[in-house]
């Protein structure tokens, strides 16, 4: 038997693995260094309270068994039947969780350098599917330069020109920035204002990180341009199922929280390069498909989450106020300061509700007290609750207050191949103007103000699919959009 000589040449596989680990470590170190600029001196943070914190254990409610799906044709539902549309909307959210056998979530701590998603190309995705969604007209604008020029209000005209001046990232086309292996289901901007750092989660539990400050030297000729390097993207497999939300701690810029359909919440530490589980059901057999998660600036030590039974949004400044969207066609406002009922029927006080013609996909609070919703009735509704600061615990605010202040026509018929469109507010706008971004089925991203005015319709070369998952940087005028192929659009 031959004896292996010391100092034998390293295999190509092992060399590549070490190169990937080193590259990802370098990216995390760079992001961590950027994050430190937000809070330069941790010693100056407010002292911790000496009062011991009471630990509470949350009761886990088991989900009832789901019925077997059956053919819509056999059920007597026509293609344009409204009941079928509502059923389809629910199936879209469950698609990733039910597309394969249940996977056990990863409970142990993970070293990000060891869970790199390798491979230059992860799949062909959905970019080749054109015109399959009813009502979509790719490339047809619904807001043009003429709308901006005809704006007589000077303040609105200036704001529209500023937002329309955002440019699509120029160094690589969107088709070249494959931020996740599979369909993008969630996006998040790191709060750093030095450069745009985008986090994305896909339907199989991978996290992708893209540094929007990356550049490369301009090519002198076509041959050199053909050999330009690919963008550096860091990808880690931190969950076993779809990643549904990103939350960035307002007190620790190195902390990134993720929720998932695998029933867990994990925390990435950018400085240490580790991912740890911070929440999961006590019983591994329990399944809680976590559909959303949030953290209020006023309560940085508390994470709120919901299951697939209902999505929600916290008021950024008054976290006791919760807005929910539902397949039952309602948007509701709840007050956590007052609890009603007992036992399994215990719930926050319902302050008011508004019913739409069809199911409501998403509800999102602004810091100014507005709620924006997207609905399958092809509208975006904006509710004005600026006076919510004066609401008393459990106060019935009445049906008149629940009427939307603005209704905006908007095609929300995503079908099965496009992730549901959700309005996302800019959390702390530097100009003080509350505004949100939402994808447009014609392959744009629309930007609206809280008064219903459209501010911009973002586009650019190389967008070949709907950037359905959109996100606004909390303070800067930076907008990101992810599509069904795991590709990223970034406007700055």
N, C-alpha and C positions, 0 to 999 in steps of 0.2 A: 504494500500500500504506500503510495507516494506521500512524502511528508510535505505539508504546506510551508513554503518558505516565508520567513518573516519579511515584512515590507512588500508583500505581493500587491500588485496593482489593484486598486479599488474597482469594483464592477461599475458599469455605466448606470445601472439602476440605483445603486447606493450613492453614486456621485450626484445624480439628478435629485434624489431625495434630500440630500444635505443642502444642495443649492436652493431648493424650494423652501426649506426650513430657514435658511439664512435670509432669503429674500423677504419672507413674511415677517421675520423678526425685525428686519430693518424698517419695514413699513409701519409696524406697530410702534416701534421706538420713535419714529418720526411723528406719528399721530399723537403719541403720548407727550412728546415734547411740545407739540402745538397746543395740546390740551392744558398743559401746565400754565400757559400764558393767561388763561381765563381766571384762575385762582392762584396767583403767584406764591402766596404764603399761607399754608394751611394752619400755621400756629395762631394766626389772627382770627380763626374761625370762632364763632360764638361757643362758650363753654357748654359742655353737656350738663343737663339737669341732674342733680344728685338724687332726685326722686326715683325710686326703682320703678321700672316699667312693668306693668302687669301683662303677662303673656296670655294670649287668648288662642284658642284652637277653633278653627272655622269648621263648622259642620258641612260635610260634603253631601250634596244631594245627588243621588244616583239618577241618571237619565233613564227614562222608560225605554223598553225595547222598541226598536223602530220596525215598522211594517215593511214587508217585501215590496219593492218597486214593481209596478206593472206597466204594460204598454199604455201610452196615452190613447192610442186608437181603440184598444179594447175597453178602456175606461169611458169611451164616448166623448173624448175631448177633441175639439177641432183645433187646427193649427193656430188660429187666431183667438182661441178661447182665453178669457182673462184668467180663469182658474189655472190653466196650463202655464201661463206666464208667471204666475205667483209660485207655482210648484217649481218651475225652472229656476227662478231666482234663488229658492232655497237649496236646490240641488247644486248650484254653482259653488256655494260656500262649502258644501260637504264633499265636493268632488275629490279634492286632494286627500281628504281623510279616509274616503271609502274606495279609492281607486285600487288599493292593494290590501293584502292582509295586514292586520294590526301589528305595529312594531312596538317593542318595548322601549320606553324612553331611556336615555342615558343619564344615570343618576350621579356617576362619579365625576370628579373634577377632570377637565380636559386641558392639555397643553395645546394651544392653538397651532404650534409648529408641527404637531404630530397628526393633525386632522385636516391637513390641506386638501382641498379638492383639486386634483391635478388634471392636466389636459388642456391643450390650447383651445379645442373646440368641444363643446359639451352636447351639441345636438342641433338639428336644423330648425327646430322650433316652429313658429306659426307665421313667419314672415312671408311665406309663399301663398298664404290663404288670403286672397283679395276679393272684396265684394261679397263675402258670404253672409255678412250681418245685414239684416233688413233695415233699410233706411239710411245706411251709411253711404256717404259720397266722398271718398278719399280725395283730399286736396281742395275741396270746395269750401271756401272761406265763408263764415257767417259774421265776421267782423273784419272790416277792411280799413285801409289808409283813409278812405273817404269819410268813414265814420269819425276818425280822429280829426280830420281837417274841418269837418262841419260842426265840431263841438264849440259852442259859443262861450260856455262857462270857462273862464281862464284857468281856474284851479284844476278843474277836471281835465281840460285840454293838456295842461302841463303834466298831470299825473299819467294820462294816457300815453303821451309821448315818451315819458320816462320808462314806463313798463314795456312799451312796444320796442324800446331800444335794446332790450335784453337779447343777447346773441347766443345761438347754439354753440356749444363747445367746438372749437375749430380744429384741434389737432388730430382728432379721429372722428370719423362718421359714427352715428349711433350703432350701425351694424357691426362696427369694430369694437365697441365697448360692451362686451358680454360680461356683465357684472355677476350673474348667477348662472349655474348650469341649466336650471329649469325656469318655469314661468315666475316672474316677479310677483309676489303677493303683498309685500310690505316694503316701505322705504323710510329712511330717516336721515336727516342732516345732523352731523356733529355740530354742536353750538359754536364752535370756533369761528371767528370772523376773519382769521388770517387767510384762510383758503377753504374752498368748498370740499368737504369730505363726506361722501355719500355711502350709507350702509343700505344693503338690500337683502331681503330674505326671500327664498323661493319655496316652492310647494313641497320640496323633499327635505327641508331642514338645513339648507346651506346658507351661510352668510357671506356676502361679497362686499368688499370695501374698495372704493375708488377715490383716489386723490385727484381732484379736479385741477390742481396746479401743475400737473405733469405736462412737460413740453418735450420737443425734440428738434434738432437743427433742421432748418429748411433744406429741402433737396435741391441740388444744382441741376439735375436732369431727370428724365423719366425713369432711367434705369435705377438711379439712386432712390427715387421716390417709391419704386416697387419693392424696395428692401427696407422700408422704414420699420422700426421696431413696433411690436404690439404694445398697447397700454398695459401698465403694471396693475394687476387686480389681485387682491388677496382674497382667497375663498376658504372658508372653514365649515366643516360639517359639525354643527353644534347641537342640532335637534334631529329627532327621528321622523318628524312630520313637518307640515307647513308652518313656517314662521309668520305669525299674524301681526306683530307689533314690535316697534322699537321705542324705547324710552331712554332718554339721556338724563342722568342725574343733574339737578341744578347746583349741587354742592360739590360733586366729585366729577370733573370732566373726563376722568379715565374710566368711569363706570357706564356700561351700556347694557340695558336689560332687554331681553327678548322673550316673547310668549309664543306658544306653539300649540298646534292640535295634539301634540304628544302629551298634553296635560301638565306641562312643566313651564316654569319661568327660570331663565338662566341669566347670570351676570357675567359679562366679559370685562376683564380688567386689562385695559390696553397697556398699562405700565408693566404689569407682571406677566402678561401674555398667557393668561389662564381663563377658563370658562367654568364657572361653578353653578350648581343648581341651588336656587334659593327658595323654590316652592314646587311641591308636587303632592298629590293625594297621599295620605298615609298608607293606603292599601294600593299596591302596584296594579291590582286588577281593576281598580276604579278608573273610569275614562271620563275626563273633563276636557272637552275640546275648547281650549281657550281661544276665543275669537278676537278679543281686544284687551288692551291694557293701557293704563294711564297713570300719571303722577302729577300732582298739582305743585306749582312753585311754592305755595304756602305750606305744603306738607311734604317735604322732600324725603321723609323717612317712611312714607306710606305708599304702597302700590295698590291700585285698584284693578280688578280684572273682571271680565264676564265670559260666560261660556257661549257656545254656538246657539244657545237658546235666545240670545239677545245681544245686540251691540249697544254701546253707550259712549257718552262723551262727558268729561268733567269740565265744569266752568274753571278756567285757569286760575282765577283769583278767588273764587268762592266755591271750593271743592265739595261743599255740601249739596250743591245743585248738580243734578245729573240729567242729561237728555238722552232718551233712548229712541231708536228706530226699530220698526217691526214689520214683519210680513202681514200683521193684522191691519195694515194701512195707517197706523197711527204714529205720531211723534208725541212723546210724553215728557213732562218735566217732573222730577222727583226731588224730595228734600230729605237728605240723610239725617238731618237734625231731629226729626220726629219719626219714630217707628210705629207702625200700626200692626194689629193682629198678634197672634201668638203661634209658637211652634213653627211648623213648616209653612204656615201662612203669613209669617212675619215679613213685613216689607216696609220700605220707606214711604212717607206720605206722598200721595199723588197730588201735585199742585194743579195740573191741567193737562189737557190733551187736544190734539188737532188731528182730524182724519182726512186722509187724501183719497183720491179715487182708486189708486192702486197701492201696492206695497211700498214702504219707505225703506230705502236701502241703507241710508247712513244719516246720522245727525251729529253736528260738530259745533262746539261752543267757540266763540271768539272771546278775547280778553275784554272787549267792550260790551259784552252781554248779548251778542247776537247768536242765533242758532241757524245754521245753514243745513238744509237737507236735500238729498237727491232721491227721486222717486221714479217708479216705473210708469207714472202718468206723464212722463216726459217734461217734468218741471224741476227747477231748483227753487226752493222756497227759503226766504230769509225772514226770520222772526226777530223782533226787537224787544229784548227783555233788559234794556238798559236800567230800568228801575228796580231790577231784582235785588239791588243792594238794600232796599227798604222792605223786602218781603219778610214777614214773620214766619217762624217755624210752622210748617204745615198749612200755611195760608192758601186758601182757594183763590187763585188769581182770575178765575172767570173765563168764559168762552171768548169774550171779546178780545182779551189780552192774548189769547192763543191763536188769533187769526194772523196769518203771515203778512208782514209789511210789504213784501215784494214777491212776485211770482215771475220767474224767468223761464221762457220756453227753452228746453235743452234736451236733445236726443239722448236718452239713457238706456236704449234698447241694446244692451251689450251681448245678448245671446249667451251661448255656452262657451265660446272661445275667447272671450275678453273678460278680464276681471271687472267686477262691479265698480262703477264710477263713484268716487267719494270726494266731497268737497273738503279741503284741508286748509285751515286758516293759518296765516302768519301769526305766531304766538305773541311776539313782542316787536311790532313794526317800529323801526326807528323814526319814521315820519308820523307816527301816531294814527295812520289811516288803516282801519281794519279791512283786510282783503284776503281772498282765498283763491286757491287754484283747483281746477277740476279738469279732467281729460275731456276731449271732444272726439266723438266717434269718427270725425273726418280726419283724424290723425294730427290734431293740434292739442294744445293745452290752453284753456280759457282762464283768464284772471278777472275776478269780479270784486267790486267794493261792497261794503255792507249796505249801501243804499240801492243796490241792484244794478249800478252802472258797470258795464263791461269796460275793463281797463286795457286788455290786450288779448291777442290770440297768437300764442307763440308757435313758431314753425321753424323750419330749417331744412337744409339739404340732407338727404339720406334717411328720412323718417319713413319707414316702410310698413309700420304697424302702429296701432293705437297705443300711445304711452299711457295706459289705463290707470296705473298706480302713480299718483302725483304727490309731491310734497313740497312745501314752502320752507325755506330756511327760517328759523325763528326770528331773526333780526335783519338779515341781509336780503336784498332783492335777488335771490337765487332760487331757481325752481328746477326740480328733477322729476323725471317721468320714467317708469319702467314698463316693459311690454311682456307679451306672452312668450317671447323667445329668450328672456333673460337679458335683453339689451337695455342700455341706459341712454336717455336724453338728458342733457344738462344745459340750462340757460343761465348765464351770468351777465 
